[in-house]
Structure formats: structure tokens, C-alpha cells
Amino acid sequence: MEDILLYAVHVGEKLGADFVEVRGQELHKTSVTTKDGKPEHIREGFEEGLGIRVLARGAWGFLSLRKTDRESIREAAEKAYKLALTSSREIKEPVKLAEVKPVRDRVVKKPKLSPTDVSLEQKAELALSIDRDIFSLVPQVKSCTVNYLDVVGVNYYFSSEGARIQQDSLHVWLRVYATASEGEVFASASEEVGSTKGFETFERQVLEKVSSRVSRRIREQLKAELPKGGVYPAVLGSNVVGVFIHEAFGHLAEADLALAGSVTLDKMGKRIASEATSIFDDGTLPGAFGSFRYDDEGVPAQRTPLVEKGVVVGLMHSRETAGRLGVQPTGNARAESFRFTPIIRMRNTYLAPGDQSLEELLEPIRFGYYLKTLRGGQANLDGTFQVGIQEGYKVIRGEVCEPVRNLSMSGHTLQTLLKIEAVGKDFQLWPGRCGKGQTAFICDGGPSIRVGEAQLGGRG
């Protein structure tokens, strides 16, 4: 593979490109889906290919290919170069890349148990065992779907600046989604597990915890009452905080979206949140689902401060946005595969922990809600957001009381951040997959927090 990558770089240079980068992948993938006690699909395969990106006259040209013979590579590089020249006639602001030191490195992963050493039958049985557990724990369950995925292989990054990076890639992921009904009440719950460690991630106690969490949430929803809509104080659990930070703030702090009109670009150096609020995006956390050594532009992963004590201090950057704004790249350029160009993506995005226990967070609330687990959410560039809650409870005189269902939270990100009153110490990260035209493995999380006012939806 190395000789092929070098050849692609040299072809681009001979054509006259100002900059050439080539990403190669050799990946083995396994995916298993089971539904209601039966395998729905089991797939296993190997994928290899190249993505060639050239910069010429201030514009990008990109082409991907699965054939790795020299003739195909030469043709692809020529087409990418021509695309760059064509694009250069239309661009208003030429691309300027921030300077980085070209890296030469070989990153090796040594899991305790590689997914490639585990049979398809074992992977299918893992999924089916969770299915059986959930059906046995909750008789009202009508359907259960379990998705398993592993990706193992090598990513390469070579550039005309001299970067020569070869890094092992390893992701394992599991998601459970179950639905139930009783009378006219419908309930659903989901849970994910993911890491950049090996198949040992799925030890039996982890799987039992997944089944237990999903089953408990369904049981509580089936007996829960509808909440009252309105503005109330609320404690947000770690899972809700993570997705809120990711969806409602994280995307606004991606420099490409900030330049496209998000509310954060003109907030640099300004207070947008309470002093208890510090937010980071970190690609270096060991084993986390969004961690790696180098991004898809050869930039080392790092811990990037976004908000410190309520003040916006940074954005997530690619080399292009960093060059445009005159700052350093942060290692956030990621591509779903060799078929895509790198774009700015979050890695492990989280709210930093504080010093309060959950009991201390709840204590001042006379009447409000505890939003423990999130169902899903979305946010807009203007800062507005809405998230659904799959596990919520009433809080009365500082105590967690009856469960509620069909609860949602909405508002404006910056206004909500300013209303954070206290931050807990029960820090946790949650794995997931983020879509932004491409899919990326990420983590989000933080501790529980107390928000003085939250706009909650429910029964009026």
C-alpha cells in the first residue's frame, strides 16, 4: 500500500498541484442485526481503496477509487487535478491551509481480543443473548432489534509535504432498541456500547447492564404519567447533558458551520454560559469511541477547549478553516471512508465535571423534573434546539418521584447554558454515531447538571 500512496502523491505533484494528500484504507467489517430472536442479516467483508485530494490554484479536487493499479491511480489523480482547476474559476476565496509539521508514524493497536479472532456465530449469539434477556425481563415487549458492528484495519495518510502515517483502526459497537405496549401506552428504549478497544468490551456484565437499563426504562414508561408542560427547574443526567452539548453546542462550534452562520463565531472571548460551564472536544481519551492518534489530514488529535468557565475560547478546525481564521488546526478533520473528503467532526465532546453529588443538585428543587436519559435531538445554526427524553421523573422537594413519559426539552442553546446553576461530579461518556452528510463515531457526555429554568413539553 505504501508504494501505491507514494505513487499517487508523485503523480499529483508532477501535474503541478500545490498540495496533494492520499488516504488509503484496508478495513475488515462485520455487521450483525437480530430482530425478535432471529438473525435478520449477517455480513462480513473486506474493503480497500484510496481517496486522492489535490489543491490547485486555491481550489480542491477529489476523487476516490477502489482499483489500486498504477494506471487507475494516474487517471484518478489527473481527474482530481482537473476538478480543482475547474473549481478554481468559481471560488471567491482561495483555500489557504494552516501549516502543520508533517508526521511520520506507525500507530499499532493491540486489543486483548481482536474482533477478527471471534467467529460470526459468536457475534450473532452475543446479539441474540441480549434479545432473549429483554424479552424475559419485560413481558410487554413487542419487538427488540440488536445491531452489532466491528471495523478493524489500517488507515494511511501520505502527503506532498512529507507526512507518512499508518495507523490501526479498531471500533466495536452495539445498539439495542426495544418497544413495548400496554393498553394505550407505547414505550421504547435504546442503549449503545462502543469503544476503540477490542471484543473484550462486550464482557457479560456489560451486556447484562445494557439489558437491565433498557428493560427498566420500558417498565417505567409503561406505568408513567404525562408531564405538565411549562418552564421548570430541572436536573439533566449525564446522558442528556452529553447529547445536549453535542447537538445544541458542539455543531455550532465546528468552524465550518460557524463560518456558515452559526451563532458562535462572533462570541469568541465572550461569556455565553455560567461560570460553572467548561466544554471540551478531546480525541485523546483512551478507548473512547471518538478517539484516534491522527485525523484524516495527518494532524495529531488533541484536547480542544471550546468553553472555559463560561467563555468561548475556541472552535474545532480543519487545516482549511484554521488557515482562513489564522489559528492552529485542532485535529477534527474526519472522513467516513476513503470515498469522502474530510470535514470537521466532533470526537469526544463533553462538559467538564464539577463537585456536586446528584443529591446536592436535586436538593433546591421544590417542583421540577429529572431528565435522566435522552431519546434523541436536533439543533439549528441559530442556536435553537429540541431534545426528547426516554427516561424522566418528577422532582418534589428535592426527591426523585414518579416517572413521566413523552417529555421533551426545547429552547435556545446560549440561553440554556446561562441557566446552568450547578455541575455534578458523576462524569460519564456515551458512545454514538453522528451524521453530518457522513457518519462518524463519537462520544459525548459529562456530569449531571441543574438548570434553573428549562422549557419542557408535555401535557398542557
PLY file of the C-alpha trace (Angstrom):
ply
format ascii 1.0
element vertex 460
property float x
property float y
property float z
element edge 459
property int vertex1
property int vertex2
end_header
0.00 0.00 0.00
2.83 2.45 0.82
4.28 2.34 -2.71
0.83 2.98 -4.17
0.28 6.01 -1.92
3.69 7.46 -2.79
2.99 6.99 -6.48
-0.33 8.84 -6.18
1.40 11.75 -4.40
4.11 11.95 -7.06
1.57 11.94 -9.89
-0.25 14.88 -8.32
2.99 16.80 -7.84
4.05 16.26 -11.46
0.71 17.62 -12.65
1.51 20.90 -10.88
-0.74 20.66 -7.80
0.20 22.93 -4.91
-0.64 20.20 -2.41
-1.52 16.51 -2.64
-2.83 14.15 0.02
-3.75 10.50 -0.34
-5.74 8.46 2.17
-5.75 4.70 1.93
-7.84 2.15 3.79
-7.69 -1.60 4.31
-10.66 -2.48 6.51
-12.42 -5.64 7.61
-16.07 -5.09 8.64
-18.65 -7.29 10.30
-22.26 -6.31 10.91
-24.98 -8.37 12.56
-28.63 -7.46 13.07
-31.04 -9.60 15.03
-34.74 -8.91 15.47
-37.17 -10.64 17.81
-34.95 -13.63 18.44
-33.88 -14.23 14.84
-30.86 -13.10 12.78
-32.01 -10.54 10.22
-28.68 -10.09 8.47
-25.06 -11.09 8.97
-22.43 -9.52 6.76
-18.67 -9.73 6.66
-16.29 -8.26 4.12
-13.01 -6.54 3.27
-12.78 -3.08 1.77
-9.78 -1.37 0.21
-9.45 1.93 -1.60
-7.85 5.35 -1.98
-9.03 8.94 -1.75
-6.89 11.47 -3.65
-7.31 15.17 -2.91
-5.32 17.88 -4.65
-5.14 21.63 -4.13
-4.51 23.71 -7.25
-4.99 27.45 -7.80
-6.73 27.74 -4.44
-9.35 25.04 -5.01
-9.82 21.38 -4.12
-10.28 18.44 -6.43
-11.09 14.99 -5.06
-11.56 11.51 -6.45
-11.82 8.11 -4.77
-11.14 4.71 -6.30
-11.15 1.06 -5.31
-8.75 -0.07 -8.01
-5.18 0.41 -6.85
-3.20 -0.34 -10.02
-0.94 2.45 -11.26
-2.95 3.26 -14.35
-6.16 3.76 -12.35
-4.31 5.90 -9.81
-2.78 8.07 -12.54
-6.19 8.63 -14.14
-7.78 9.43 -10.78
-5.08 11.95 -9.88
-5.45 13.64 -13.26
-9.23 13.89 -12.84
-8.85 15.30 -9.32
-6.41 17.90 -10.63
-8.79 18.89 -13.44
-11.65 19.18 -10.95
-9.53 21.55 -8.87
-8.74 23.71 -11.89
-12.41 23.84 -12.86
-13.43 24.78 -9.30
-10.77 27.49 -9.12
-12.67 29.53 -11.72
-15.68 29.81 -9.41
-14.25 30.24 -5.91
-14.39 33.64 -4.23
-11.82 32.93 -1.53
-8.86 30.65 -2.36
-8.14 27.83 0.08
-5.25 28.54 2.44
-4.06 25.68 4.61
-2.69 26.25 8.09
0.86 24.98 8.36
1.48 21.74 10.24
4.58 19.69 10.85
4.43 16.60 8.60
4.36 13.45 10.72
5.92 10.07 10.06
4.46 7.46 12.39
3.14 3.92 12.71
0.31 3.56 15.24
-0.31 -0.02 16.37
-3.28 -1.29 18.39
-3.07 -4.46 20.44
-6.50 -5.41 21.78
-6.91 -8.19 24.31
-9.29 -9.88 21.88
-9.47 -8.75 18.26
-12.91 -8.98 16.63
-11.23 -10.81 13.74
-10.48 -13.67 16.15
-14.16 -14.05 17.06
-16.46 -16.16 14.88
-19.59 -14.85 13.20
-21.56 -17.36 15.25
-20.24 -15.85 18.50
-21.10 -12.32 17.37
-24.62 -13.37 16.40
-25.07 -15.18 19.71
-23.98 -12.04 21.57
-26.83 -10.10 19.93
-29.35 -12.88 20.42
-28.48 -13.21 24.13
-29.46 -9.57 24.72
-32.67 -10.11 22.77
-33.57 -13.08 24.99
-32.76 -11.15 28.16
-35.03 -8.24 27.30
-37.99 -10.39 26.27
-37.66 -12.36 29.51
-37.32 -9.24 31.70
-40.32 -7.37 30.25
-43.31 -9.47 29.08
-44.87 -6.38 27.43
-42.00 -6.07 24.93
-43.30 -6.41 21.37
-40.07 -6.04 19.41
-36.32 -5.90 20.00
-33.61 -5.09 17.48
-29.91 -5.53 18.23
-27.23 -4.13 15.91
-23.58 -5.20 16.17
-20.69 -3.70 14.18
-16.93 -4.04 14.19
-14.39 -2.33 11.95
-10.76 -3.47 12.02
-7.93 -2.46 9.73
-5.40 0.17 8.76
-5.71 3.81 7.67
-2.94 5.51 5.71
-2.20 9.19 5.17
0.54 10.39 2.80
1.03 13.98 1.62
3.28 16.02 -0.65
4.52 17.82 2.47
6.15 14.60 3.66
3.51 13.11 6.00
3.71 9.32 6.16
1.19 7.93 8.66
-0.04 4.38 9.07
-2.46 3.84 11.96
-4.50 0.85 13.00
-8.27 1.35 13.12
-10.49 -0.53 15.56
-14.11 0.14 16.52
-16.66 -2.15 18.14
-20.27 -1.04 18.58
-23.58 -2.44 19.79
-27.04 -0.85 19.87
-30.26 -2.21 21.34
-33.71 -0.80 20.58
-36.87 -2.29 22.10
-40.55 -1.34 22.02
-43.43 -2.35 24.24
-47.07 -1.53 24.82
-49.68 -2.00 27.49
-53.21 -0.82 26.87
-52.92 2.51 25.06
-49.41 3.26 26.37
-46.48 2.78 23.99
-42.89 2.70 25.23
-39.47 2.44 23.64
-35.89 2.43 24.89
-32.40 2.16 23.46
-28.83 1.77 24.67
-25.43 1.79 22.95
-22.00 0.41 23.78
-18.92 1.32 21.76
-15.16 1.61 22.12
-11.83 1.59 20.31
-10.73 -1.38 22.40
-11.33 -4.96 21.36
-14.13 -7.50 21.55
-13.44 -7.70 25.29
-15.64 -4.58 25.51
-18.64 -6.92 25.48
-17.98 -8.82 28.68
-21.08 -10.40 30.18
-21.58 -7.84 32.93
-21.65 -5.05 30.33
-24.32 -6.87 28.32
-26.36 -7.52 31.45
-26.21 -3.80 32.28
-27.47 -2.95 28.77
-30.41 -5.35 29.09
-31.22 -4.08 32.57
-31.20 -0.40 31.54
-33.41 -0.94 28.50
-35.85 -3.11 30.46
-36.08 -0.66 33.37
-36.79 2.30 31.09
-39.58 0.42 29.33
-41.20 -0.72 32.57
-41.13 2.80 33.99
-42.57 4.36 30.82
-45.46 1.89 30.82
-46.52 3.00 34.29
-45.51 6.66 33.90
-47.86 9.63 33.76
-47.73 12.52 31.33
-45.77 15.60 32.48
-47.02 19.15 32.70
-45.64 21.41 30.01
-44.04 24.69 31.06
-40.88 26.23 32.46
-39.42 24.36 35.44
-36.09 23.80 37.15
-34.55 20.53 36.04
-31.64 18.23 36.65
-30.20 16.81 33.43
-28.48 13.44 33.71
-25.08 12.73 32.13
-26.62 11.12 29.05
-28.90 14.13 28.39
-26.07 16.58 29.04
-23.85 14.77 26.54
-26.31 14.87 23.66
-27.33 18.44 24.54
-23.68 19.56 24.45
-23.11 17.66 21.19
-26.24 18.68 19.32
-27.02 22.10 20.74
-23.49 23.47 21.17
-20.92 21.14 19.58
-22.11 21.57 16.00
-22.21 25.34 16.48
-18.52 25.17 17.47
-17.44 23.35 14.30
-15.60 26.06 12.40
-17.14 25.25 9.01
-20.64 25.67 10.43
-19.55 28.72 12.40
-18.32 30.31 9.16
-21.61 29.29 7.52
-23.56 31.36 10.03
-23.80 29.65 13.41
-24.15 31.86 16.46
-20.68 31.11 17.88
-18.29 32.91 15.51
-18.98 36.36 16.93
-18.95 35.03 20.51
-15.20 34.35 20.76
-13.89 35.70 24.04
-17.41 36.40 25.28
-19.40 34.79 28.06
-22.17 32.51 26.82
-22.66 30.28 29.85
-22.46 30.25 33.62
-19.01 30.18 35.22
-19.61 26.53 36.13
-19.53 25.59 32.44
-16.43 24.31 30.64
-16.72 22.33 27.40
-14.04 20.33 25.59
-13.67 18.21 22.49
-10.96 15.60 23.01
-9.63 12.98 20.62
-7.06 11.55 23.03
-9.20 9.76 25.66
-8.05 6.11 25.86
-10.59 3.66 24.49
-13.27 6.28 23.82
-15.36 5.78 20.68
-14.24 9.09 19.15
-10.51 8.76 19.89
-7.62 8.37 17.43
-3.97 9.41 17.14
-4.16 11.45 13.90
-7.10 12.89 11.98
-7.66 12.48 8.24
-5.39 15.43 7.45
-2.49 13.99 9.43
-2.98 16.40 12.34
-2.41 14.93 15.83
-5.54 14.55 17.96
-5.65 16.83 20.98
-7.82 18.18 23.78
-9.52 21.28 22.39
-11.07 23.78 24.85
-14.29 25.27 23.47
-15.70 27.00 26.55
-13.78 27.74 29.75
-15.69 28.98 32.80
-18.50 30.16 30.57
-16.35 31.98 27.98
-15.96 30.81 24.36
-12.25 30.14 23.82
-12.06 28.04 20.66
-13.60 26.19 17.74
-12.94 22.84 16.13
-10.86 23.24 12.97
-9.60 21.59 9.82
-6.43 22.89 8.18
-8.57 24.91 5.80
-10.70 26.72 8.40
-7.66 27.21 10.62
-5.82 28.81 7.70
-8.78 31.03 6.95
-9.05 32.26 10.54
-5.32 32.37 11.26
-5.29 29.74 14.04
-3.92 26.24 14.54
-5.83 23.15 13.32
-7.27 21.01 16.11
-7.27 17.52 14.58
-11.01 17.46 13.84
-10.92 16.70 10.10
-12.53 13.30 9.58
-13.94 11.33 6.67
-16.36 8.42 6.86
-14.15 6.44 4.48
-11.75 6.86 1.57
-14.80 7.71 -0.56
-15.35 11.04 1.22
-13.39 14.24 1.71
-12.53 15.13 5.33
-14.84 17.60 7.06
-14.87 18.97 10.59
-16.33 16.44 13.03
-16.55 16.14 16.78
-14.59 13.44 18.57
-15.37 13.09 22.31
-17.30 16.21 23.29
-18.18 16.81 26.90
-18.99 19.15 29.73
-16.26 19.09 32.39
-17.29 17.71 35.80
-17.93 19.82 38.90
-18.08 18.89 42.57
-21.74 18.31 43.47
-23.43 14.99 44.12
-26.76 14.16 42.48
-28.48 14.70 45.84
-26.99 18.20 46.10
-28.17 19.02 42.57
-31.71 17.90 43.37
-31.98 19.44 46.84
-33.03 23.05 45.94
-35.83 21.94 43.57
-39.29 22.25 45.12
-41.01 21.02 41.97
-39.31 20.18 38.70
-38.04 17.26 36.66
-35.10 14.88 36.46
-34.23 14.22 32.81
-32.09 11.12 33.09
-31.80 9.58 29.62
-32.20 11.09 26.18
-34.21 9.74 23.25
-32.77 11.96 20.52
-32.46 15.58 19.49
-31.69 18.19 16.90
-30.33 21.73 16.77
-30.20 24.57 14.27
-27.48 27.06 13.35
-29.45 29.85 15.05
-28.97 28.03 18.36
-32.48 26.66 18.82
-32.77 23.01 19.86
-35.23 20.31 20.86
-34.48 17.00 22.59
-36.72 14.11 23.58
-36.40 12.26 26.87
-36.84 8.48 27.18
-36.40 8.39 30.96
-37.70 11.23 33.14
-39.05 11.73 36.65
-40.82 14.30 38.75
-38.73 16.01 41.41
-40.64 17.12 44.53
-38.87 18.79 47.46
-35.50 17.54 46.30
-36.58 13.91 45.89
-36.90 11.88 42.69
-40.53 10.73 42.48
-42.88 9.23 39.87
-41.68 8.56 36.31
-43.08 10.62 33.42
-43.25 9.80 29.71
-43.31 11.75 26.44
-41.21 14.54 27.95
-39.23 16.94 25.76
-36.96 19.92 26.28
-36.51 22.85 23.90
-35.08 26.33 23.84
-32.05 28.33 22.77
-28.59 26.91 23.46
-26.98 30.11 24.72
-29.90 30.98 26.99
-29.92 27.46 28.44
-26.16 27.45 29.06
-26.50 30.68 31.05
-29.07 28.99 33.29
-26.75 26.21 34.45
-26.67 26.64 38.23
-24.56 23.71 39.37
-22.47 20.91 37.88
-22.18 17.40 39.27
-19.24 15.05 39.60
-20.84 11.89 38.12
-18.95 12.16 34.82
-19.63 9.63 32.08
-19.10 9.34 28.31
-21.65 7.79 25.94
-20.78 6.35 22.51
-22.74 7.20 19.40
-22.68 7.88 15.69
-23.07 11.38 14.30
-24.40 12.29 10.88
-23.30 15.40 9.01
-23.57 14.16 5.47
-21.15 11.45 6.62
-21.25 9.11 9.61
-18.61 9.46 12.34
-18.02 7.51 15.54
-18.17 9.88 18.52
-18.66 10.09 22.26
-20.46 12.78 24.20
-21.09 13.17 27.88
-20.39 15.00 31.08
-21.84 15.04 34.59
-25.38 15.76 35.72
-26.26 19.46 35.94
-29.01 21.63 37.40
-30.67 24.17 35.12
-32.66 26.93 36.83
-35.23 27.14 34.03
-35.95 24.62 31.27
-38.74 24.76 28.70
-40.35 21.35 28.96
-43.05 19.92 26.76
-45.82 17.57 27.81
-49.47 17.70 28.78
-50.60 21.34 28.99
0 1
1 2
2 3
3 4
4 5
5 6
6 7
7 8
8 9
9 10
10 11
11 12
12 13
13 14
14 15
15 16
16 17
17 18
18 19
19 20
20 21
21 22
22 23
23 24
24 25
25 26
26 27
27 28
28 29
29 30
30 31
31 32
32 33
33 34
34 35
35 36
36 37
37 38
38 39
39 40
40 41
41 42
42 43
43 44
44 45
45 46
46 47
47 48
48 49
49 50
50 51
51 52
52 53
53 54
54 55
55 56
56 57
57 58
58 59
59 60
60 61
61 62
62 63
63 64
64 65
65 66
66 67
67 68
68 69
69 70
70 71
71 72
72 73
73 74
74 75
75 76
76 77
77 78
78 79
79 80
80 81
81 82
82 83
83 84
84 85
85 86
86 87
87 88
88 89
89 90
90 91
91 92
92 93
93 94
94 95
95 96
96 97
97 98
98 99
99 100
100 101
101 102
102 103
103 104
104 105
105 106
106 107
107 108
108 109
109 110
110 111
111 112
112 113
113 114
114 115
115 116
116 117
117 118
118 119
119 120
120 121
121 122
122 123
123 124
124 125
125 126
126 127
127 128
128 129
129 130
130 131
131 132
132 133
133 134
134 135
135 136
136 137
137 138
138 139
139 140
140 141
141 142
142 143
143 144
144 145
145 146
146 147
147 148
148 149
149 150
150 151
151 152
152 153
153 154
154 155
155 156
156 157
157 158
158 159
159 160
160 161
161 162
162 163
163 164
164 165
165 166
166 167
167 168
168 169
169 170
170 171
171 172
172 173
173 174
174 175
175 176
176 177
177 178
178 179
179 180
180 181
181 182
182 183
183 184
184 185
185 186
186 187
187 188
188 189
189 190
190 191
191 192
192 193
193 194
194 195
195 196
196 197
197 198
198 199
199 200
200 201
201 202
202 203
203 204
204 205
205 206
206 207
207 208
208 209
209 210
210 211
211 212
212 213
213 214
214 215
215 216
216 217
217 218
218 219
219 220
220 221
221 222
222 223
223 224
224 225
225 226
226 227
227 228
228 229
229 230
230 231
231 232
232 233
233 234
234 235
235 236
236 237
237 238
238 239
239 240
240 241
241 242
242 243
243 244
244 245
245 246
246 247
247 248
248 249
249 250
250 251
251 252
252 253
253 254
254 255
255 256
256 257
257 258
258 259
259 260
260 261
261 262
262 263
263 264
264 265
265 266
266 267
267 268
268 269
269 270
270 271
271 272
272 273
273 274
274 275
275 276
276 277
277 278
278 279
279 280
280 281
281 282
282 283
283 284
284 285
285 286
286 287
287 288
288 289
289 290
290 291
291 292
292 293
293 294
294 295
295 296
296 297
297 298
298 299
299 300
300 301
301 302
302 303
303 304
304 305
305 306
306 307
307 308
308 309
309 310
310 311
311 312
312 313
313 314
314 315
315 316
316 317
317 318
318 319
319 320
320 321
321 322
322 323
323 324
324 325
325 326
326 327
327 328
328 329
329 330
330 331
331 332
332 333
333 334
334 335
335 336
336 337
337 338
338 339
339 340
340 341
341 342
342 343
343 344
344 345
345 346
346 347
347 348
348 349
349 350
350 351
351 352
352 353
353 354
354 355
355 356
356 357
357 358
358 359
359 360
360 361
361 362
362 363
363 364
364 365
365 366
366 367
367 368
368 369
369 370
370 371
371 372
372 373
373 374
374 375
375 376
376 377
377 378
378 379
379 380
380 381
381 382
382 383
383 384
384 385
385 386
386 387
387 388
388 389
389 390
390 391
391 392
392 393
393 394
394 395
395 396
396 397
397 398
398 399
399 400
400 401
401 402
402 403
403 404
404 405
405 406
406 407
407 408
408 409
409 410
410 411
411 412
412 413
413 414
414 415
415 416
416 417
417 418
418 419
419 420
420 421
421 422
422 423
423 424
424 425
425 426
426 427
427 428
428 429
429 430
430 431
431 432
432 433
433 434
434 435
435 436
436 437
437 438
438 439
439 440
440 441
441 442
442 443
443 444
444 445
445 446
446 447
447 448
448 449
449 450
450 451
451 452
452 453
453 454
454 455
455 456
456 457
457 458
458 459
